[in-house]
Amino acid sequence: MGMGEAGFYYPGADRLIYQHPLLSLLLLITFSSRLHLGESQVHTLQCRIQKCTTDFVSLTSHLNPYLDGFDTEFCKALRAYSACTQRTSKSCRGNLVFHSAMLGISDLMSQRNCSRDGPTSSTHPEAPVEPCNYRSRHHGQQAGNHSQPTYLFCGLFGDPHLRTFKDHFQTCKVEGAWPLIDNNYLSVQVTNVPVVPGSSATATNKITIIFKPYQDCTEQKVYQAVTDDLPAAFMDGTVSGGDGETRSLWIVEKVPGRHVEIHAGYTGVTVVVRQLGRYLTMATRIPEELAMAYDESQDLQLCVNGCPTAERIDRDGHLPLPMLGLQQPPRAGASPGFTLETATAKCREGLEVCDIYFNSCVFDLLTTGDANFTSAAYNALKDVETLHPKGERCYIFPRGNAACSHLLSAPFPLILGFLITMLF
């Protein structure tokens, strides 16, 4: 599917979106501070609760709850926040924002099982730069600026559907071997094969990832996954790179043979590889400055520039949906062919928001007849929620998406017409 005039979904109460542990606290403090504006209490002028809150946000905004060490760092920041509030407690007596923050800190400590005693984070750390830790190097290069690095996301799943670094969403043919990423630090190549006879749709059955050497942090490491062989080790048999103390590169097997995560601390890169049914999916998060570190000979990168025009299945924002579902006999082990109604119902089982991932799911079921593509779309969206640097951009809505709210109740011919004209 092409990008078109897609809009972004900004999370509110939607339960599908991950709720960061800061959210409830910050909402409470923001609401309370607005209520408190205009009060003329003299002691409020000396109350520094907003400074405490700002420091806490600065210490935690870059933390990823899905990565190792999150709880330790988050608890350190909470203890520092608590200590800051204690130091300003006298001047903040009676301040609603202050008391809201105290309650929020207590709740978060309980939720994260943080002890009251222990190390705290410093708002002005003077730790030496760790050469094999990307975040440490980035902060060291900023010379006290303390700005956070900018990250990009790219993902590939299904028939295949590509989400580029620019959040452009495309559906492509790209049969054979194609580079998703090829810069000075990381290369990711996928191999796609036809899914059903007579269709231009393909899916990924091989992924090769090359982590390039960097100073003394790691030698070159190659990871390769193929259908029915999703290893928990690099091709040389190791599970990590670098010396035993720094562990600058490592593999985490989430589900044996089905879900692997690779973390490169020296570049700040995370790559997720899954097998769903007979095919593979890939999602990655990478610092922008590294993603853009390539020369002219490396300009064919699907994550950077999208698919070539000749390889696009979507045309001017429209997908050529099969009118009656799968026309060919399903392959061995696949589900029977889907109609638009049954494909919609199947996708609705796992995808409750009618966004571009839902529409991709419907397209894949109609094209292949393989119910495993429902799981591919569902998990691709989960990987976006986990890795995308801007959580409010997880969902992309196709143009004219208002029709989606009536998808299940509209007469079949109308549904078909809506999907053919509005799937983008």
C-alpha positions in Angstrom: 0.0 0.0 0.0 1.3 3.4 -0.8 1.5 6.3 1.6 -0.9 8.7 -0.1 -2.5 11.1 2.3 -2.3 8.8 5.3 -2.7 10.3 8.7 -1.3 9.4 12.0 -3.2 8.0 15.0 -2.4 9.9 18.2 -3.0 7.6 21.2 -5.4 8.6 23.9 -7.5 6.0 25.7 -7.0 3.3 23.0 -6.1 0.2 24.9 -4.0 -1.2 22.1 -1.3 1.4 22.6 1.5 0.7 25.1 1.1 2.9 28.2 4.4 4.2 29.3 4.8 4.3 33.1 5.4 8.0 33.0 2.1 8.7 31.3 -0.3 8.6 34.3 2.1 10.6 36.4 2.7 13.3 33.9 -1.0 13.6 33.0 -1.8 14.0 36.7 0.9 16.6 37.3 0.0 18.5 34.1 -3.7 18.6 35.1 -2.9 19.6 38.7 -0.5 22.4 37.6 -3.3 23.9 35.4 -5.7 23.8 38.3 -3.0 25.5 40.4 -2.3 28.4 38.1 -3.4 31.7 39.3 -3.0 30.9 43.0 -1.2 33.7 44.8 0.4 31.8 47.6 3.8 33.3 48.3 5.5 30.0 49.1 4.5 28.6 45.6 7.1 31.0 44.1 9.9 29.0 45.9 8.4 25.6 45.2 10.7 23.8 42.7 8.5 20.8 42.0 8.4 21.6 38.3 12.2 21.5 38.2 12.1 18.1 39.9 9.6 16.8 37.3 11.6 18.2 34.4 14.7 16.5 35.6 12.8 13.2 36.0 11.5 13.4 32.5 15.1 14.1 31.2 16.4 11.0 33.0 13.7 8.7 31.7 12.5 9.9 28.3 15.1 7.9 26.5 14.5 4.6 28.4 12.9 1.7 26.5 10.8 -0.6 28.8 11.5 -3.5 26.5 15.3 -3.4 26.8 17.5 -4.9 29.5 18.2 -2.7 32.4 15.0 -0.6 32.2 13.8 -1.3 35.7 17.1 -0.5 37.3 17.5 2.8 35.6 13.8 3.8 36.0 14.0 3.0 39.8 17.2 5.1 40.1 15.4 8.0 38.4 12.3 7.6 40.7 14.5 7.7 43.8 16.2 10.9 42.5 12.8 12.4 41.8 11.6 11.5 45.3 14.8 13.0 46.9 14.2 16.2 44.9 10.6 16.5 46.1 11.8 16.0 49.7 14.3 18.8 49.4 11.6 21.2 48.3 8.8 19.9 50.5 8.8 22.9 52.9 8.3 25.5 50.2 5.8 23.4 48.4 3.5 22.8 51.4 -0.1 23.1 50.2 0.9 23.0 46.5 -1.4 20.7 44.6 1.2 19.9 42.0 3.7 18.8 44.6 1.2 16.5 46.4 0.1 15.0 43.1 3.8 14.3 42.2 4.3 12.6 45.6 1.4 10.3 45.1 2.5 9.5 41.5 6.0 8.7 42.7 4.7 6.3 45.4 2.4 4.6 42.9 5.2 4.1 40.3 7.6 2.8 42.9 5.0 0.2 43.9 4.2 -0.8 40.3 8.0 -1.2 39.5 8.9 -2.8 42.8 11.4 -0.1 43.5 13.1 0.1 46.9 13.2 3.4 48.7 16.9 2.9 49.4 19.4 2.5 46.7 21.4 4.4 44.0 19.9 7.4 42.3 20.4 9.0 38.9 22.3 12.2 38.7 20.8 15.1 36.7 24.4 16.2 35.9 26.3 12.9 35.3 30.0 13.0 34.8 30.5 9.4 33.9 33.3 8.8 31.4 32.3 8.1 27.8 32.0 4.4 27.0 33.3 3.8 23.5 31.2 0.7 22.9 27.9 2.3 24.1 26.2 4.4 21.5 24.2 6.5 23.9 27.2 7.2 26.0 29.2 8.3 22.9 26.3 10.4 21.7 26.1 12.3 25.0 29.8 12.7 25.1 29.8 14.3 21.6 27.1 16.8 22.6 29.4 18.5 25.1 26.9 18.9 27.9 23.9 19.5 25.6 22.2 16.3 26.9 20.1 16.0 23.7 18.7 12.6 23.0 19.6 10.8 19.7 17.0 10.6 17.0 15.9 7.1 16.0 14.2 5.7 12.9 12.1 2.6 12.3 11.7 0.3 9.4 9.7 -2.9 9.1 8.8 -5.6 6.5 6.1 -8.2 6.7 3.4 -10.0 4.7 3.2 -9.9 1.0 5.5 -7.9 1.6 4.4 -4.6 3.1 7.2 -2.1 3.8 7.2 0.7 6.3 10.2 3.0 5.5 12.3 5.2 7.7 10.0 8.1 6.6 6.9 6.2 7.7 5.9 5.6 4.1 3.9 2.5 3.7 4.1 0.5 0.5 3.2 -3.0 -0.9 5.8 -4.3 -3.3 6.8 -7.3 -5.4 10.6 -7.2 -4.9 11.1 -10.9 -5.8 14.6 -12.2 -5.1 17.3 -10.6 -2.9 16.9 -6.9 -2.0 18.8 -4.7 0.5 16.6 -3.1 3.1 19.5 -1.3 4.9 23.1 -0.9 3.7 25.2 1.7 5.6 28.6 1.9 7.2 27.4 0.0 10.3 24.6 -2.4 9.3 23.4 -4.3 6.3 20.1 -6.1 6.1 19.1 -8.1 3.0 15.9 -10.0 2.4 15.0 -12.7 -0.1 11.4 -12.9 -1.3 9.7 -15.7 -3.1 6.3 -15.9 -4.9 3.5 -16.9 -2.5 0.9 -18.3 -5.0 1.0 -19.0 -8.7 -0.2 -16.3 -10.9 0.2 -13.5 -8.3 2.8 -10.8 -8.2 2.8 -11.0 -4.4 5.8 -12.4 -2.6 6.9 -13.0 1.0 10.2 -13.3 2.8 11.9 -16.6 3.3 15.4 -15.5 4.1 17.0 -12.6 6.1 20.7 -11.8 6.3 22.0 -9.2 8.8 25.6 -8.0 8.9 26.8 -6.1 11.9 29.9 -4.4 10.7 33.1 -4.1 12.8 33.5 -0.9 14.9 36.7 0.0 16.6 37.4 -2.6 19.3 33.7 -3.1 20.2 33.0 -6.1 17.9 34.3 -7.9 14.9 32.0 -8.4 12.0 29.0 -10.6 12.9 26.6 -12.2 10.4 23.1 -13.4 11.4 21.0 -15.4 8.9 17.5 -16.7 9.2 15.6 -18.9 6.7 12.2 -20.5 6.8 12.2 -23.2 9.6 15.6 -22.1 10.8 15.6 -19.1 13.1 18.8 -19.6 15.1 19.6 -18.0 18.4 23.3 -17.5 17.3 25.3 -15.8 14.7 26.7 -17.8 11.8 30.0 -18.4 13.6 28.1 -20.0 16.5 28.5 -17.2 19.0 25.6 -15.4 20.7 27.4 -12.1 21.4 30.1 -9.7 20.2 32.8 -7.8 22.0 34.6 -8.9 25.1 32.7 -10.5 28.0 32.6 -7.3 30.0 31.1 -4.9 27.5 28.8 -7.3 25.5 28.3 -4.7 22.8 26.3 -7.1 20.6 24.0 -9.9 21.7 21.1 -12.1 20.7 17.9 -12.7 22.8 15.8 -15.7 21.8 12.2 -14.7 22.8 10.4 -17.8 21.4 12.6 -20.7 20.2 12.5 -20.9 16.4 10.0 -18.1 16.1 11.1 -14.8 17.6 14.7 -13.4 18.0 15.9 -10.0 19.0 19.4 -8.7 18.3 20.7 -5.7 20.3 23.8 -3.8 19.2 24.7 -1.5 22.1 27.7 -0.1 20.2 25.4 1.3 17.5 22.1 1.7 19.4 20.5 -0.7 16.9 17.7 -3.3 17.7 16.5 -5.8 15.1 13.5 -8.1 15.6 13.1 -11.2 13.3 10.1 -13.5 13.5 8.8 -16.5 11.6 5.0 -16.6 11.2 3.7 -19.5 9.2 6.1 -20.2 6.4 7.5 -16.7 6.1 9.7 -14.2 8.0 9.2 -10.6 9.2 11.8 -8.0 10.2 11.6 -4.8 12.2 14.5 -2.5 13.2 15.2 0.7 15.2 18.4 2.6 14.4 19.9 6.0 15.1 19.2 8.4 12.3 22.9 9.5 12.0 24.0 5.9 11.5 21.1 5.1 9.1 22.2 8.0 6.9 25.9 7.1 6.9 26.3 5.6 3.4 27.7 6.6 0.1 26.3 6.7 -3.5 27.1 3.1 -4.1 24.7 2.1 -1.3 21.6 4.1 -2.4 19.4 1.1 -3.2 18.0 0.7 0.3 14.3 -0.1 0.6 14.1 1.3 4.1 15.6 4.6 3.0 14.0 5.2 -0.5 11.1 2.7 -0.6 10.5 0.2 -3.5 11.3 1.2 -7.1 8.2 2.3 -8.9 8.3 -0.8 -11.2 8.2 -3.0 -8.1 5.1 -1.4 -6.4 1.9 -3.5 -6.3 -0.1 -0.5 -5.1 -0.9 1.9 -7.9 -1.6 5.5 -7.1 -2.6 4.4 -3.6 -4.9 1.6 -4.7 -4.3 -2.2 -4.3 -5.6 -4.6 -6.9 -7.7 -6.8 -4.6 -8.9 -10.1 -5.9 -12.6 -9.6 -6.5 -13.6 -13.0 -5.1 -10.7 -13.9 -2.9 -8.2 -16.5 -3.9 -8.7 -17.7 -7.5 -6.1 -20.5 -7.4 -6.3 -23.6 -5.3 -4.6 -22.9 -1.9 -1.2 -24.4 -1.3 -0.8 -27.4 0.9 -1.5 -26.6 4.5 -3.1 -23.2 3.7 -6.6 -22.2 4.8 -9.3 -22.3 2.1 -9.7 -19.2 0.0 -11.2 -16.2 1.7 -13.9 -13.9 0.6 -13.8 -10.2 1.6 -16.3 -10.9 4.4 -14.4 -13.9 5.8 -11.0 -12.1 5.4 -12.3 -9.1 7.2 -13.7 -11.2 10.1 -10.4 -13.1 10.4 -8.3 -9.9 10.5 -10.7 -8.4 13.0 -9.9 -11.2 15.5 -6.4 -9.7 16.2 -6.5 -6.2 14.8 -9.2 -4.1 16.4 -8.2 -0.8 14.8 -9.0 -0.4 11.1 -5.7 1.1 10.0 -3.3 0.3 7.3 -2.1 -2.9 9.1 -5.7 -4.2 9.1 -6.1 -3.4 5.4 -2.8 -5.2 4.7 -4.1 -8.2 6.5 -7.2 -8.3 4.4 -5.2 -7.9 1.2 -2.9 -10.8 2.2 -5.7 -13.2 3.1 -7.5 -12.5 -0.2 -4.2 -12.9 -2.2 -2.8 -16.0 -0.5 -5.6 -17.7 1.4 -3.0 -18.3 4.2 -4.4 -17.4 7.6 -0.9 -17.0 9.1 -0.7 -13.6 7.4 -3.2 -12.4 10.1 -0.5 -13.1 12.7 2.1 -11.4 10.6 0.2 -8.1 10.5 -0.6 -8.3 14.2 3.0 -8.9 15.2 4.3 -6.3 12.8 2.1 -3.7 14.5 3.4 -4.9 17.9 6.9 -4.4 16.7 6.1 -0.8 15.7 4.6 -0.1 19.1 7.8 -1.5 20.7 10.5 0.1 18.5 9.0 3.2 16.8 10.6 6.3 18.4 7.3 8.2 18.2 4.6 6.1 19.8 1.9 8.4 18.5 2.8 7.4 15.0 2.2 3.7 15.4 -1.0 3.7 13.5 -1.3 4.9 9.9 -4.8 5.5 8.6 -5.6 5.1 4.9 -7.2 8.0 3.0 -10.9 8.1 3.5 -10.7 5.7 6.4 -14.1 6.8 7.8 -15.6 3.9 5.9 -13.7 1.5 8.1 -16.0 2.1 11.1 -18.9 0.6 9.0 -16.8 -2.2 7.5 -18.6 -5.1 9.2 -22.1 -3.8 8.9 -22.1 -2.5 5.3 -23.6 -4.7 2.5 -20.9 -6.9 0.8 -20.9 -5.0 -2.5 -20.4 -1.7 -0.7 -17.5 -3.1 1.4 -15.8 -4.4 -1.7 -16.1 -1.0 -3.3 -14.7 0.8 -0.2 -11.7 -1.4 0.0 -10.8 -1.2 -3.7 -11.0 2.6 -3.6 -9.8 3.4 -0.1 -7.3 0.7 0.9 -4.5 3.2 0.6 
